[in-house]
Amino acid sequence: MRAFAGIDWAAEKADVMVQDQDGGVLLERAFAMDDAGIADLCRTLLAHRVCRVAIERPDGVLVERLLDAGLRVLAIHPNQVKAARPRFTAAGGKSDRFDAFVLCELARTDSHRFRVLAPDRDETKALRALTRARDELVDARTALCNQLREQLLAFWPGATLVFADLDSPIALAFLERYPSPPDTRGLGPRRLQAFLDRHAYSGRQTPETMLTRLRSAPTGRAGELETDARRATVLGLIAALRPIVAQIGQLTSQIHGAVRAHPDGQIFLPLFRDTKTAICPATLIAELGDQRARYPTAAAMLADAGQSPVAVESGKRKVACFRRACDKRLRNAVCTLANSTRHWHPWAHQIYTNARARGHNHQRAIRTLGAAWLRVLWRCWHDHQPYDPTRHGALTRQLTHAG
């Protein structure tokens, strides 16, 4: 007799329910989320001859251990679990044990509606770890940079105007050397030029222009004690920013090598004009994964990437709404691809221009172009073929007509 399981996974424990094919409860128990507990969980599920396990997360240590044990794992989105709860209760209650029951019921009765997880190759997992870690560090850098900017605007706005990027290494070095207005006494063009030379400044601004920006901005009226306090805050933020900026650079370098060594790298890299581009194609590979069966149609890929709208129909009312439930990282990567290609790719430029002519704003036009690119990408990905402009029918017809 077949059995089904639902697992509600938390940091310290996992609530598990196992049912037979008629819905009878065979097991209801919590397992500790340590190595021994996970091993015991896998042995228990195999002993009950569980054929499907439903869980809300598509990745992580527990999922990998379940797959290694030979179990078929169904990834069910938390929104789908939330929507299914009212099927089994009218009171609107929620608990970990109840969610394990809901997941088990979905595995028993609706398994055909959810995809079975399959492990990706090691190269893809490594690329996913690198790109996601970099994204998180970029978010941390942005937050700290915003705090640094707010501090400077409060007592020394001119310091934000010297360099284009406040979190660039040379801007951080400048603020570390001159963290407050009193520290810039005696700073003239020659001294600033020497500083720029030491840090290999590659911009086009002259020291005179930089000093004009620095000194023409509004000046604060901070007293000596407040200036000392804000100087200490600025130096503290710089000390926090420096290792993050350095780590982002290291991860970026690793991603450059990893995406070119990946088997799917040659499929995605030709989509970008700059041969040095790596972050966006690496994110596309990492988020799409290796399993082509995950996206049997281009429409499935468009939905997961948030490039297709959600239809809301009721009677005569029909509305297309923005799709919020999607892979946000994949959506950002596709939008980056669309936004970069609209400037140089004739076909992409035409699709974007036509969308704007129909009254779409920039964001919606980018999603329209992103959807078009994903249809091309889906075919290349399924055929294991790099993007070739000479085989792009719509582009060929456009160029022929233009000629």
C-alpha positions in Angstrom: 0.0 0.0 0.0 1.3 3.4 -1.0 1.9 6.1 1.7 2.3 9.9 1.4 4.0 12.4 3.7 3.8 16.1 4.5 6.7 18.0 6.2 6.4 21.4 7.8 10.0 22.3 8.2 11.3 24.8 10.8 14.8 25.7 12.1 14.7 23.3 15.1 12.2 20.7 14.2 10.1 19.3 11.4 6.5 18.2 11.9 5.7 15.2 9.8 2.5 13.4 8.9 2.3 10.1 7.0 -1.0 8.8 5.5 -2.0 5.8 3.6 -3.7 6.1 0.2 -7.2 6.3 1.9 -6.2 9.1 4.2 -5.6 7.1 7.3 -2.9 8.5 9.6 0.1 6.2 9.8 2.5 8.6 11.6 2.3 12.0 13.2 5.6 13.1 14.8 8.1 15.8 15.2 11.8 15.2 14.2 14.7 17.3 15.4 16.5 19.2 12.7 20.0 17.9 13.5 22.0 15.3 11.6 20.6 12.3 13.6 17.0 13.7 13.4 17.1 14.1 9.6 18.6 10.6 9.2 15.9 9.2 11.5 13.2 11.0 9.4 14.5 9.6 6.1 14.6 6.0 7.6 11.1 6.4 8.9 9.7 7.6 5.6 11.4 4.7 3.8 10.1 2.2 6.4 6.5 3.4 5.7 7.1 3.1 2.0 6.3 6.7 1.3 6.1 7.4 -2.4 5.7 11.2 -2.3 6.8 13.8 0.2 5.3 17.3 0.1 7.3 20.3 1.5 7.1 24.0 1.1 10.8 24.6 0.3 12.4 23.6 -3.0 16.0 23.5 -1.6 18.0 23.2 1.5 19.7 20.5 3.6 16.5 18.6 4.3 15.4 18.5 0.7 18.9 17.3 -0.4 18.8 14.5 2.2 15.3 13.4 1.2 16.4 13.3 -2.5 19.6 11.4 -1.6 17.4 8.8 0.2 15.6 8.2 -3.0 12.3 9.9 -2.0 10.1 11.8 -4.5 9.8 15.3 -3.2 7.0 17.7 -4.2 7.8 21.5 -3.8 4.5 23.3 -3.0 4.6 27.1 -2.8 3.6 28.6 0.6 0.8 30.5 -1.1 -0.7 27.3 -2.4 -0.6 25.8 1.1 -2.2 28.9 2.5 -5.0 28.7 -0.1 -5.6 25.0 0.7 -6.0 25.4 4.4 -9.7 26.4 4.2 -10.4 23.1 2.5 -9.8 21.3 5.8 -11.0 23.9 8.5 -13.6 26.6 8.8 -12.1 28.2 11.9 -9.0 29.6 10.1 -6.6 28.1 12.5 -2.9 27.4 11.7 -0.2 25.3 13.3 2.9 23.4 12.2 1.1 20.1 12.7 -1.9 21.3 10.7 0.3 22.5 7.9 2.0 19.0 7.8 -1.5 17.6 7.5 -2.4 20.0 4.6 0.9 19.1 2.8 0.2 15.4 3.2 -3.3 15.7 1.8 -2.0 17.7 -1.2 0.6 15.0 -1.8 -2.1 12.3 -1.6 -4.8 13.9 -3.7 -3.2 16.6 -5.9 0.3 15.4 -6.6 -0.3 15.6 -10.3 -0.5 19.4 -9.9 3.0 19.9 -8.4 6.4 19.3 -9.8 8.7 16.6 -8.5 12.1 18.0 -7.5 15.2 16.7 -9.3 18.7 17.6 -8.1 20.7 20.0 -10.2 24.3 19.3 -11.1 27.1 20.5 -8.8 28.1 23.3 -11.1 24.6 24.8 -11.0 24.4 24.6 -7.3 27.7 26.3 -7.0 26.6 29.1 -9.4 23.4 29.5 -7.4 25.3 29.9 -4.2 27.7 32.4 -5.6 25.0 34.6 -7.3 22.6 34.6 -4.3 25.5 35.4 -1.9 26.5 38.3 -4.1 22.9 39.6 -4.2 22.7 39.5 -0.4 26.0 41.4 -0.1 24.9 44.0 -2.7 21.7 44.6 -0.6 23.9 45.0 2.5 26.2 47.3 0.7 23.2 49.4 -0.5 21.8 49.7 3.0 25.1 50.8 4.5 25.8 53.2 1.7 22.4 54.8 2.2 23.2 55.2 5.9 26.6 56.8 5.0 24.9 59.2 2.6 22.3 60.2 5.2 25.1 61.0 7.7 27.0 63.1 5.2 23.9 65.0 4.0 23.2 65.8 7.7 26.5 67.8 8.2 28.6 67.7 5.0 26.6 67.3 1.8 29.6 68.2 -0.5 31.3 65.0 0.3 28.6 63.1 -1.6 29.4 65.0 -4.8 33.1 64.4 -5.2 32.8 60.9 -6.7 29.9 59.3 -8.7 29.6 56.2 -6.5 29.8 56.7 -2.8 30.6 53.0 -2.2 33.4 52.9 -4.7 36.9 52.1 -3.3 38.3 55.5 -4.0 35.3 57.3 -2.5 35.6 55.2 0.7 39.4 56.0 0.8 38.6 59.7 0.4 36.1 59.7 3.2 38.4 57.7 5.4 41.1 60.3 4.9 38.7 63.3 5.1 35.7 62.1 7.2 34.6 65.7 8.2 34.9 69.3 7.0 37.7 70.2 9.4 39.8 67.4 8.0 39.9 69.0 4.6 41.8 72.1 5.8 44.8 72.5 3.5 43.3 70.2 0.8 44.2 71.9 -2.5 44.4 70.8 -6.1 47.9 69.5 -5.8 47.2 67.4 -2.7 44.0 66.1 -4.2 45.8 65.2 -7.4 48.4 63.2 -5.4 45.6 61.4 -3.6 44.0 60.5 -7.0 47.3 59.3 -8.3 47.8 57.0 -5.3 44.5 55.4 -5.8 44.7 55.1 -9.6 41.7 57.4 -10.3 40.3 56.7 -13.8 37.6 59.3 -14.0 37.7 62.4 -16.1 37.1 65.1 -13.4 39.9 67.5 -12.6 40.9 68.2 -9.0 39.7 71.7 -9.4 36.2 70.5 -10.4 36.1 68.1 -7.5 37.1 70.8 -5.0 34.5 73.2 -6.5 31.7 70.6 -5.9 33.0 69.8 -2.4 33.0 73.5 -1.3 30.1 74.9 -3.2 27.6 72.6 -1.5 25.7 73.8 1.5 27.7 73.8 4.7 26.4 72.5 8.0 26.5 74.2 11.4 27.6 71.2 13.5 29.5 72.0 16.6 32.8 70.4 17.7 31.1 67.6 19.7 28.6 66.8 17.0 31.3 66.8 14.3 33.4 64.4 16.3 30.4 62.1 16.8 29.5 62.2 13.1 33.2 61.6 12.1 33.2 58.5 14.3 29.9 57.3 12.7 31.3 57.9 9.1 34.5 56.0 9.9 32.4 53.1 11.4 30.2 52.8 8.3 33.3 52.9 6.1 34.9 50.1 8.2 31.7 48.0 7.7 31.5 48.8 4.0 35.1 48.0 3.0 35.0 44.2 3.6 31.6 43.9 1.9 32.8 45.8 -1.2 35.9 43.6 -1.3 33.9 40.4 -1.0 31.5 41.5 -3.7 34.5 41.9 -6.0 35.8 38.4 -5.1 32.5 36.8 -5.7 32.1 38.6 -9.0 35.5 37.3 -10.1 34.5 33.7 -9.1 31.2 34.1 -11.0 33.0 35.1 -14.2 35.0 31.9 -14.1 32.1 29.7 -13.0 29.6 30.8 -15.7 32.1 30.2 -18.5 32.9 26.7 -17.2 29.2 25.8 -16.8 27.8 23.5 -19.5 24.9 25.9 -20.2 27.2 29.0 -20.2 27.5 29.0 -24.0 23.7 29.1 -24.3 23.3 32.3 -22.3 26.4 34.3 -22.8 25.8 35.1 -26.5 22.6 36.9 -25.4 24.8 39.8 -24.1 26.8 42.2 -26.3 29.6 42.7 -23.7 31.7 39.6 -23.6 32.7 40.4 -20.0 29.1 40.2 -18.8 28.7 37.4 -16.2 26.3 38.3 -13.4 23.1 38.3 -15.4 23.7 35.1 -17.4 25.0 33.4 -14.3 21.8 34.3 -12.5 19.7 33.0 -15.4 21.5 29.7 -15.3 21.3 29.4 -11.5 17.6 30.2 -11.2 16.4 28.1 -14.1 18.5 25.1 -13.1 19.3 22.1 -15.2 15.9 20.2 -15.3 14.3 21.1 -18.7 11.1 19.2 -17.5 10.6 21.9 -15.0 9.4 24.2 -17.8 7.6 22.0 -20.3 6.4 25.1 -22.1 7.6 28.7 -22.6 4.5 29.9 -20.8 5.6 28.1 -17.6 9.0 29.8 -17.8 7.3 33.2 -18.4 5.1 32.7 -15.3 8.0 31.7 -13.1 10.0 34.7 -14.2 7.1 37.1 -13.6 7.0 38.2 -17.2 3.4 37.2 -17.9 0.4 38.9 -16.2 -2.2 37.2 -14.0 -5.7 37.2 -15.5 -8.6 38.1 -13.2 -12.0 37.5 -14.8 -15.4 37.8 -13.2 -18.4 38.1 -15.5 -17.8 40.9 -18.0 -14.8 42.2 -16.0 -11.4 41.0 -17.3 -8.2 42.5 -15.9 -4.5 41.6 -16.3 -2.6 42.1 -13.1 1.0 42.2 -12.2 2.4 38.8 -11.3 3.9 39.0 -7.8 4.2 35.3 -7.0 7.4 34.4 -9.0 11.1 33.9 -8.7 12.2 37.5 -8.0 15.8 36.8 -8.8 14.9 35.3 -12.2 12.6 38.2 -12.9 15.3 40.8 -12.2 17.7 38.9 -14.4 15.3 38.7 -17.3 14.5 42.4 -16.9 18.2 43.2 -16.9 18.6 41.3 -20.2 15.6 43.1 -21.7 16.8 46.5 -20.6 20.3 46.0 -21.9 19.4 44.6 -25.3 16.8 47.3 -26.1 19.7 49.7 -26.7 21.6 47.6 -29.3 19.6 44.6 -30.6 17.3 45.7 -33.5 14.6 43.1 -32.7 14.6 44.0 -29.0 14.6 47.7 -29.7 11.6 47.3 -32.0 9.6 45.3 -29.5 10.3 47.8 -26.7 9.5 50.8 -29.0 6.2 49.2 -30.1 5.2 48.6 -26.5 5.9 52.2 -25.6 3.9 53.3 -28.6 0.9 51.3 -27.3 1.0 53.4 -24.1 3.0 51.0 -21.9 5.2 52.6 -19.3 8.9 51.6 -19.2 8.5 48.8 -16.7 5.6 47.2 -18.6 7.5 47.5 -21.9 10.5 45.8 -20.3 8.3 42.9 -19.2 6.9 42.7 -22.7 10.4 42.5 -24.1 11.4 40.1 -21.4 8.6 37.7 -22.3 9.7 37.8 -25.9 13.3 37.0 -25.0 12.2 34.1 -22.7 10.4 32.5 -25.6 13.6 32.6 -27.6 15.6 31.5 -24.6 13.3 28.6 -23.8 13.8 27.2 -27.2 17.6 27.6 -27.0 17.7 26.1 -23.5 15.6 23.0 -24.5 17.6 22.4 -27.6 20.9 22.9 -25.8 21.8 25.4 -28.6 23.5 28.9 -28.1 21.6 31.9 -29.2 22.4 32.5 -32.9 21.1 35.8 -34.4 21.2 34.2 -37.9 18.7 31.6 -36.8 16.4 34.1 -35.1 13.6 34.2 -37.5 11.9 37.4 -36.3 15.2 39.3 -36.3 16.1 38.0 -39.8 12.7 39.1 -41.2 13.1 42.5 -39.6 16.6 43.0 -41.1 15.4 41.8 -44.5 12.5 44.1 -44.5 14.6 47.0 -43.4 17.1 46.3 -46.2 
